[in-house]
């Protein structure tokens, strides 16, 4: 009897652990270029004002791009206000601070962090995932970076490890993470690799403590059809359901889309070439040469 009851209870516990993974998951497709496996209560919005906020981070990837936030409606609202309307979000906190007579900088920081944590709780903020999709070929927006990225395609695993170590040091210098007041930041993970579709990619995690508030950032970046795609997550405080963005990307569907897009592009080019030949713009020799170039 006891053994039977124990088995049933164990079964209930196991089902309870598995149930969130099975019942509360869905796929969000963005521009037919990125598919992400996310919790069932997640939604997404396009953010047009991202450029000022992330300008330095995305500058090498071109100006023609779209930016999206994914998460619960409350989390998206909070994250979006940080970009589009900081005054609305932070003015109540600043007004409170003006009424205080802080004796030390430490007391001011402690008060500010406590109030900001209340703000996070008020908005039911639980972190967000963001997606950056560039419409520009990396070769056009940054030829030097394109050459570096392109070289990864032919690297062995040992070569990739060496590149990882080299660029991790460069990244540390670029971020200048040791000289920012009130910010205890470190790169907790950085890997240069090839993603499941054999495209050049990097996996970056940054952990920080900003004025007693924990901040975590993940970025997984890769190249698809020579165009950069970044999938990231950011969390202020403690968040669930947004960690491990790389594992949320549906690469298998991306591979199908990639192949389909390539085939469609070839057909379009051949049709245009055929029209030029029929109209007399191209000679037979020019037509055959251009056709061979497209098919190869």
C-alpha positions in Angstrom: 0.0 0.0 0.0 2.8 2.5 1.0 4.9 1.5 -2.0 1.9 1.9 -4.3 1.1 5.4 -2.9 4.8 6.4 -3.2 4.8 5.4 -6.8 1.7 7.4 -7.5 3.1 10.5 -5.8 6.3 10.1 -7.7 4.3 10.0 -10.9 2.5 13.2 -10.0 5.7 15.0 -9.2 7.3 13.9 -12.5 4.2 15.0 -14.5 4.3 18.3 -12.6 7.9 18.8 -13.7 7.2 17.9 -17.3 3.8 19.6 -17.7 5.2 23.2 -18.0 7.5 22.0 -20.8 4.7 20.3 -22.7 1.7 22.5 -22.2 3.0 26.0 -21.9 5.1 26.3 -25.1 4.6 27.9 -28.5 6.5 29.0 -31.5 6.8 32.7 -32.5 7.8 33.4 -36.1 9.3 36.7 -36.9 9.5 37.8 -40.5 9.8 34.2 -41.5 13.5 34.6 -40.6 13.5 33.6 -36.9 11.5 31.1 -35.0 11.6 30.9 -31.2 10.2 28.4 -28.8 8.8 30.4 -25.9 6.2 30.0 -23.1 2.6 30.2 -24.1 2.0 33.6 -22.4 4.7 35.3 -24.5 3.8 37.9 -27.2 6.0 40.2 -29.2 6.1 43.8 -30.5 8.2 45.7 -33.0 10.2 48.5 -31.4 11.0 51.4 -33.9 13.0 53.5 -31.4 15.7 50.9 -30.7 18.5 52.7 -32.6 19.3 55.3 -30.0 19.3 52.7 -27.2 21.4 50.0 -29.0 23.0 52.3 -31.6 26.7 51.6 -30.6 26.0 47.9 -30.3 24.4 47.5 -33.7 26.4 50.2 -35.6 28.5 47.8 -37.6 25.5 45.8 -38.8 23.9 48.5 -40.9 21.0 50.9 -40.5 18.2 49.0 -42.3 17.0 46.6 -39.6 14.1 45.7 -37.4 14.0 45.1 -33.6 11.5 43.1 -31.6 10.7 42.4 -27.9 9.3 39.1 -26.8 7.9 38.3 -23.4 4.8 38.7 -21.3 2.8 41.9 -22.0 3.9 43.4 -18.6 7.5 42.6 -19.3 7.4 44.1 -22.8 5.7 47.2 -21.5 8.4 47.7 -18.9 11.3 47.1 -21.3 9.8 49.2 -24.0 9.3 52.2 -21.6 13.0 52.0 -20.8 13.7 52.7 -24.4 10.8 54.9 -25.5 9.6 56.8 -22.4 12.1 56.7 -19.5 10.5 59.8 -18.0 7.1 58.1 -17.6 8.8 55.1 -16.0 11.4 56.8 -13.8 9.9 60.2 -12.9 8.0 58.8 -9.8 11.2 57.3 -8.5 13.1 60.6 -9.1 10.4 62.6 -7.4 10.8 60.4 -4.3 14.5 60.8 -4.3 14.2 64.7 -4.4 12.3 64.6 -1.1 15.1 62.7 0.6 18.2 64.2 2.3 20.8 61.6 1.7 23.8 61.7 4.1 26.0 59.5 1.9 26.2 58.2 -1.6 25.7 54.7 -0.3 22.4 55.6 1.3 21.2 57.2 -1.9 22.1 54.1 -4.0 20.4 51.8 -1.4 17.2 53.8 -1.6 17.3 54.0 -5.4 17.9 50.2 -5.8 15.0 49.4 -3.4 12.6 51.7 -5.2 13.7 50.3 -8.6 13.0 46.8 -7.4 9.5 47.9 -6.3 9.1 49.3 -9.8 10.1 45.9 -11.3 7.6 44.2 -9.1 4.8 46.7 -9.9 5.2 46.0 -13.6 5.4 42.2 -13.1 8.6 42.4 -15.1 10.1 39.0 -15.7 12.8 39.8 -18.4 12.5 39.9 -22.2 13.9 38.3 -25.3 14.8 40.6 -28.1 15.5 40.0 -31.8 17.5 42.1 -34.2 17.1 41.3 -37.9 19.2 43.2 -40.4 18.1 43.7 -44.0 21.7 44.6 -45.1 24.4 42.2 -46.3 27.2 42.4 -43.7 29.7 42.7 -46.6 28.0 46.1 -47.5 27.7 47.4 -44.0 31.2 46.4 -42.7 33.5 44.7 -45.2 36.2 44.1 -42.6 33.9 42.4 -40.2 32.4 40.4 -43.1 35.9 39.0 -43.9 36.5 38.1 -40.3 33.1 36.3 -40.0 33.5 34.6 -43.4 36.9 33.2 -42.3 35.1 31.3 -39.5 33.4 29.0 -42.1 36.6 27.2 -42.8 38.0 27.0 -39.3 38.5 23.8 -37.3 37.4 23.5 -33.7 40.9 24.3 -32.4 41.0 27.4 -34.6 37.6 28.5 -33.2 38.9 28.1 -29.7 41.9 30.3 -30.5 39.7 32.9 -32.1 37.4 32.8 -29.0 40.3 33.6 -26.7 41.6 36.4 -28.9 38.2 38.1 -29.4 37.2 37.7 -25.7 40.1 39.9 -24.8 39.2 42.4 -27.5 35.6 42.4 -26.3 36.7 43.1 -22.7 38.7 46.1 -23.9 35.8 47.4 -26.0 33.4 47.2 -23.2 35.9 48.7 -20.8 34.1 46.8 -18.0 36.6 47.6 -15.3 36.2 51.4 -15.3 32.4 51.9 -15.0 31.3 53.5 -11.7 28.6 51.6 -9.9 28.8 48.7 -12.4 30.3 45.3 -11.5 30.3 43.6 -14.9 31.9 40.5 -16.2 31.8 38.4 -19.4 30.6 35.1 -18.1 30.6 33.3 -21.5 31.9 34.0 -24.9 32.2 31.4 -27.6 32.8 31.7 -31.4 31.3 28.7 -33.2 29.3 27.4 -36.1 25.5 27.1 -35.4 23.5 23.9 -36.3 23.2 25.2 -39.9 27.0 25.6 -40.1 26.8 29.4 -40.2 29.3 31.6 -38.2 28.0 32.4 -34.8 28.9 33.7 -31.3 27.4 33.0 -27.9 27.8 35.8 -25.3 26.7 36.2 -21.7 27.3 39.2 -19.6 26.5 39.4 -15.9 26.5 42.7 -13.9 25.4 44.2 -10.7 24.2 47.8 -11.2 23.7 49.6 -7.9 22.7 46.4 -6.1 20.4 45.3 -8.9 21.4 42.1 -10.8 21.5 42.5 -14.6 22.0 39.6 -17.0 22.4 39.8 -20.8 22.6 37.0 -23.3 23.3 37.5 -27.1 23.4 34.8 -29.7 24.4 36.2 -33.1 24.8 34.5 -36.4 24.8 35.1 -40.2 21.9 33.9 -42.4 22.2 34.5 -46.2 25.1 37.0 -45.3 22.7 39.0 -43.1 23.2 39.4 -39.4 20.6 38.1 -36.9 20.9 38.6 -33.1 18.7 37.0 -30.5 19.2 38.2 -27.0 17.7 38.3 -23.6 17.9 40.8 -20.8 16.9 40.5 -17.2 16.9 43.0 -14.3 16.6 41.2 -11.0 15.5 37.5 -11.2 13.8 36.2 -14.3 12.3 32.9 -15.5 11.7 31.5 -19.0 14.2 33.8 -20.9 17.5 32.0 -20.3 19.4 30.1 -22.9 18.2 32.0 -26.0 20.3 29.8 -28.3 18.3 26.8 -27.3 15.0 28.6 -28.1 16.0 29.2 -31.8 14.4 26.7 -34.2 17.4 26.3 -36.5 15.9 23.3 -38.4 13.1 25.5 -39.8 15.6 28.3 -40.6 17.6 25.8 -42.7 14.4 25.0 -44.8 13.7 28.7 -45.1 17.2 29.4 -46.2 17.2 26.7 -48.9 13.8 27.8 -50.1 14.8 31.4 -50.3 18.0 30.5 -52.2 16.1 28.4 -54.7 13.5 31.1 -55.2 16.2 33.7 -55.8 17.9 31.5 -58.5 14.6 31.1 -60.3 13.9 34.9 -60.2 17.4 35.6 -61.6 17.1 33.1 -64.4 13.7 34.6 -65.4 15.1 38.1 -65.5 18.1 36.9 -67.5 15.8 35.1 -70.0 13.8 38.3 -70.5 17.0 40.3 -71.2 18.1 37.7 -73.8 14.7 37.6 -75.5 14.6 41.4 -75.7 18.0 41.5 -77.4 19.9 43.2 -74.6 22.1 40.1 -74.2 23.9 38.1 -76.9 23.7 34.3 -76.8 27.2 34.1 -75.5 26.5 36.7 -72.7 23.3 34.9 -71.8 25.1 31.5 -71.5 27.9 33.0 -69.5 25.5 34.7 -67.0 23.3 31.6 -66.7 26.3 29.5 -65.9 27.4 32.0 -63.2 23.9 32.0 -61.6 23.7 28.2 -61.5 27.1 27.8 -60.0 
